[in-house]
Amino acid sequence: MEEGIIDLQSDEYFMGEALRLAHRAMAQDEVPVGAVLVCEGRIIARAHNQVEQLRDATAHAEMLAITQAEAAKDDWHLTDCDLYVTKEPCPMCAGAAVHARVRRVIFGCLSPKDGAGGSLMNLLQHPKLNHRCQVTSGVRQLECGGILQAFFREKRAGG
């Protein structure tokens, strides 16, 4: 592919859309995580963390995007959908992706303290569960990790 041409179906492109949502979360003083759900090459759901805004511990970007996608498809089975998220899903979000039968989960940076996509544990591909998601990690990893680092650096500095 020629340099400068953007592939609108690439993992990098869709992760860029998730990163835009992470920046929106950061602007709202939420942990900067963004997620998009893609079906047949089209984004059908977009969300960012809204835990503080909604005062809801389950209002993670992935959970909100999965709920939107299920409504858009009028079906809870997301077997033909791919979830792009800037940070490795936590156990709750990984469990929701498995239960919704998401085909593929693509994430940017690892989350060693709570990641359930391979770093702390791997619920996304647990052999005893009834569905396993394909996993791709490290997509735009530096950007995804950088926004989280900047957010928490500012928090520690009292910002």
TILOVEX-248659 format. One record per residue (C-alpha): x, y, z; residue number from 1. Coordinates in steps of 0.5 Angstrom, whole numbers, plus 500, padded with zeros to 3 digits. Example, Ala and Ser with C-alpha at 12.3 -4.5 7.8 and 13.67 -1.06 7.14 Angstrom:
residues 2
+-----+-----+-----+-----+
:   x :   y :   z : seq :
+-----+-----+-----+-----+
: 525 : 491 : 516 :   1 :
: 527 : 498 : 514 :   2 :
+-----+-----+-----+-----+
END
This chain:
residues 159
+-----+-----+-----+-----+
:   x :   y :   z : seq :
+-----+-----+-----+-----+
: 500 : 500 : 500 :   1 :
: 503 : 507 : 498 :   2 :
: 505 : 511 : 504 :   3 :
: 499 : 517 : 506 :   4 :
: 493 : 512 : 504 :   5 :
: 489 : 511 : 509 :   6 :
: 486 : 504 : 509 :   7 :
: 479 : 505 : 512 :   8 :
: 478 : 498 : 514 :   9 :
: 484 : 497 : 518 :  10 :
: 485 : 495 : 525 :  11 :
: 489 : 502 : 526 :  12 :
: 484 : 506 : 523 :  13 :
: 478 : 503 : 527 :  14 :
: 483 : 504 : 533 :  15 :
: 484 : 511 : 531 :  16 :
: 476 : 512 : 532 :  17 :
: 477 : 509 : 539 :  18 :
: 482 : 514 : 541 :  19 :
: 478 : 520 : 539 :  20 :
: 473 : 517 : 544 :  21 :
: 478 : 516 : 549 :  22 :
: 480 : 523 : 548 :  23 :
: 473 : 525 : 549 :  24 :
: 473 : 521 : 556 :  25 :
: 479 : 525 : 558 :  26 :
: 476 : 532 : 557 :  27 :
: 470 : 529 : 561 :  28 :
: 475 : 527 : 567 :  29 :
: 474 : 520 : 566 :  30 :
: 479 : 515 : 565 :  31 :
: 481 : 515 : 558 :  32 :
: 478 : 509 : 554 :  33 :
: 474 : 509 : 548 :  34 :
: 471 : 503 : 544 :  35 :
: 468 : 502 : 538 :  36 :
: 464 : 496 : 535 :  37 :
: 465 : 494 : 528 :  38 :
: 460 : 490 : 524 :  39 :
: 461 : 489 : 516 :  40 :
: 466 : 494 : 516 :  41 :
: 462 : 499 : 519 :  42 :
: 462 : 502 : 526 :  43 :
: 455 : 501 : 529 :  44 :
: 457 : 503 : 536 :  45 :
: 462 : 508 : 540 :  46 :
: 463 : 509 : 547 :  47 :
: 468 : 512 : 552 :  48 :
: 468 : 511 : 559 :  49 :
: 463 : 514 : 563 :  50 :
: 463 : 511 : 570 :  51 :
: 464 : 518 : 574 :  52 :
: 459 : 522 : 570 :  53 :
: 453 : 516 : 570 :  54 :
: 456 : 514 : 577 :  55 :
: 456 : 507 : 575 :  56 :
: 462 : 502 : 576 :  57 :
: 459 : 498 : 570 :  58 :
: 459 : 504 : 565 :  59 :
: 466 : 502 : 562 :  60 :
: 467 : 504 : 554 :  61 :
: 466 : 496 : 552 :  62 :
: 460 : 495 : 556 :  63 :
: 456 : 501 : 553 :  64 :
: 459 : 500 : 546 :  65 :
: 456 : 492 : 547 :  66 :
: 449 : 495 : 549 :  67 :
: 449 : 500 : 543 :  68 :
: 451 : 495 : 538 :  69 :
: 446 : 490 : 541 :  70 :
: 441 : 495 : 540 :  71 :
: 443 : 497 : 533 :  72 :
: 443 : 490 : 531 :  73 :
: 436 : 488 : 535 :  74 :
: 440 : 482 : 537 :  75 :
: 445 : 480 : 543 :  76 :
: 449 : 476 : 538 :  77 :
: 455 : 480 : 536 :  78 :
: 458 : 474 : 532 :  79 :
: 460 : 478 : 526 :  80 :
: 462 : 484 : 530 :  81 :
: 469 : 486 : 532 :  82 :
: 471 : 490 : 538 :  83 :
: 476 : 496 : 538 :  84 :
: 478 : 498 : 545 :  85 :
: 484 : 503 : 547 :  86 :
: 486 : 499 : 553 :  87 :
: 486 : 491 : 555 :  88 :
: 479 : 489 : 557 :  89 :
: 478 : 488 : 565 :  90 :
: 474 : 481 : 567 :  91 :
: 467 : 485 : 567 :  92 :
: 468 : 487 : 560 :  93 :
: 472 : 481 : 557 :  94 :
: 466 : 477 : 560 :  95 :
: 461 : 481 : 556 :  96 :
: 465 : 480 : 550 :  97 :
: 465 : 473 : 551 :  98 :
: 457 : 473 : 553 :  99 :
: 455 : 477 : 547 : 100 :
: 459 : 472 : 542 : 101 :
: 464 : 478 : 539 : 102 :
: 468 : 475 : 534 : 103 :
: 474 : 479 : 535 : 104 :
: 477 : 484 : 541 : 105 :
: 483 : 488 : 538 : 106 :
: 486 : 493 : 544 : 107 :
: 491 : 498 : 544 : 108 :
: 495 : 497 : 551 : 109 :
: 496 : 492 : 556 : 110 :
: 493 : 493 : 563 : 111 :
: 497 : 488 : 567 : 112 :
: 493 : 490 : 574 : 113 :
: 486 : 488 : 571 : 114 :
: 487 : 486 : 564 : 115 :
: 483 : 480 : 562 : 116 :
: 485 : 479 : 555 : 117 :
: 492 : 476 : 556 : 118 :
: 496 : 480 : 561 : 119 :
: 493 : 478 : 568 : 120 :
: 488 : 473 : 565 : 121 :
: 485 : 471 : 559 : 122 :
: 478 : 470 : 559 : 123 :
: 477 : 472 : 552 : 124 :
: 480 : 465 : 550 : 125 :
: 478 : 461 : 556 : 126 :
: 478 : 454 : 554 : 127 :
: 472 : 452 : 559 : 128 :
: 467 : 458 : 556 : 129 :
: 462 : 457 : 551 : 130 :
: 465 : 462 : 546 : 131 :
: 472 : 465 : 545 : 132 :
: 474 : 471 : 542 : 133 :
: 480 : 472 : 537 : 134 :
: 485 : 477 : 540 : 135 :
: 489 : 482 : 537 : 136 :
: 493 : 486 : 542 : 137 :
: 498 : 492 : 541 : 138 :
: 495 : 496 : 536 : 139 :
: 497 : 503 : 536 : 140 :
: 500 : 501 : 543 : 141 :
: 504 : 507 : 544 : 142 :
: 498 : 512 : 543 : 143 :
: 493 : 508 : 547 : 144 :
: 498 : 507 : 553 : 145 :
: 500 : 515 : 553 : 146 :
: 493 : 518 : 554 : 147 :
: 492 : 513 : 560 : 148 :
: 499 : 515 : 563 : 149 :
: 498 : 523 : 561 : 150 :
: 491 : 522 : 565 : 151 :
: 494 : 519 : 571 : 152 :
: 500 : 523 : 571 : 153 :
: 496 : 529 : 572 : 154 :
: 491 : 526 : 577 : 155 :
: 497 : 525 : 581 : 156 :
: 500 : 532 : 580 : 157 :
: 493 : 534 : 583 : 158 :
: 490 : 536 : 576 : 159 :
+-----+-----+-----+-----+
END
